């Protein structure tokens, strides 16, 4: 699913104009980007929570050469699922049975 799919769902379920639905989706994601850039946490009950996590730098290995490389510190966004979403995904997965490999 991509942003345009979310906008299309708004058009279908809420009878919005496509341009209006697209603007709503853009505002939501822009607000989320802004909040995370300010290191604020985002919690959406029933869905999950987003937060910024700082990762310290460390030494790693280049898998091709085996040489030591320095990996600098960075920030990343961490998503943690809410209880309701986790249960929904588990129920859906159980009803479909185990995934068969080709």
C-alpha positions as CSV (number, residue, x, y, z in Angstrom):
1,X,0.0,0.0,0.0
2,X,1.2,3.5,-0.9
3,X,0.0,7.0,0.0
4,X,-2.2,7.1,-3.1
5,X,-4.0,3.9,-1.9
6,X,-4.7,5.6,1.4
7,X,-6.1,8.6,-0.4
8,X,-8.2,6.3,-2.6
9,X,-9.6,4.6,0.5
10,X,-10.6,8.1,1.9
11,X,-12.4,8.9,-1.4
12,X,-14.3,5.6,-1.4
13,X,-15.2,5.4,2.3
14,X,-15.7,9.1,3.1
15,X,-16.9,10.4,-0.2
16,X,-14.2,13.0,-0.4
17,X,-12.9,14.6,-3.6
18,X,-9.6,13.0,-4.7
19,X,-7.7,16.3,-4.3
20,X,-9.0,16.8,-0.8
21,X,-8.2,13.2,0.2
22,X,-4.6,13.6,-1.2
23,X,-4.2,16.8,0.8
24,X,-5.3,15.1,4.0
25,X,-2.9,12.3,3.5
26,X,0.0,14.7,2.8
27,X,-0.8,16.8,5.9
28,X,-0.8,13.7,8.1
29,X,2.5,12.4,6.9
30,X,4.1,15.9,6.9
31,X,3.0,16.3,10.5
32,X,4.5,12.9,11.4
33,X,7.8,13.8,9.6
34,X,7.9,17.2,11.5
35,X,7.2,15.5,14.9
36,X,9.9,12.9,14.3
37,X,12.4,15.4,13.1
38,X,11.8,17.3,16.5
39,X,12.4,13.9,18.2
40,X,8.8,13.7,19.4
41,X,7.1,10.4,19.8
42,X,4.0,9.6,17.9
43,X,1.5,7.2,19.4
44,X,-1.6,6.1,17.5
45,X,-3.8,4.0,19.8
46,X,-4.6,0.6,18.3
47,X,-2.0,0.9,15.6
48,X,1.5,1.6,17.2
49,X,4.1,4.1,18.2
50,X,7.0,5.7,16.4
51,X,10.1,7.1,18.1
52,X,13.5,8.3,17.1
53,X,16.4,6.1,18.4
54,X,20.0,7.2,18.5
55,X,22.6,4.5,17.4
56,X,26.1,5.0,18.6
57,X,29.0,4.6,16.1
58,X,31.0,1.4,16.1
59,X,33.5,-0.6,14.1
60,X,32.3,-3.0,11.5
61,X,33.8,-5.1,8.7
62,X,33.5,-4.7,5.0
63,X,32.2,-8.1,3.9
64,X,33.9,-7.9,0.5
65,X,37.4,-7.0,1.7
66,X,37.3,-8.1,5.4
67,X,38.7,-4.7,6.3
68,X,37.7,-2.8,9.4
69,X,35.4,0.2,8.7
70,X,34.1,2.9,11.1
71,X,30.4,3.2,11.2
72,X,29.4,6.6,12.4
73,X,26.5,7.4,14.8
74,X,23.1,7.9,13.4
75,X,19.4,8.3,14.2
76,X,16.7,5.9,13.1
77,X,12.9,5.7,13.4
78,X,11.7,2.8,15.5
79,X,8.1,1.5,15.1
80,X,6.4,-0.6,17.7
81,X,3.1,-2.2,17.0
82,X,0.1,-1.7,19.2
83,X,-1.7,-4.6,20.9
84,X,-4.8,-4.4,18.7
85,X,-2.8,-4.4,15.4
86,X,-0.5,-7.2,16.6
87,X,-3.6,-9.3,17.5
88,X,-5.2,-8.6,14.1
89,X,-2.1,-9.6,12.2
90,X,-1.8,-12.8,14.3
91,X,-5.4,-13.8,13.7
92,X,-5.1,-13.1,10.0
93,X,-1.9,-15.2,9.8
94,X,-3.4,-18.1,11.8
95,X,-6.5,-18.2,9.5
96,X,-4.4,-18.5,6.4
97,X,-2.2,-21.3,7.8
98,X,1.6,-21.6,7.4
99,X,3.2,-20.1,4.3
100,X,4.3,-22.6,1.7
101,X,7.7,-22.2,0.2
102,X,8.2,-23.0,-3.5
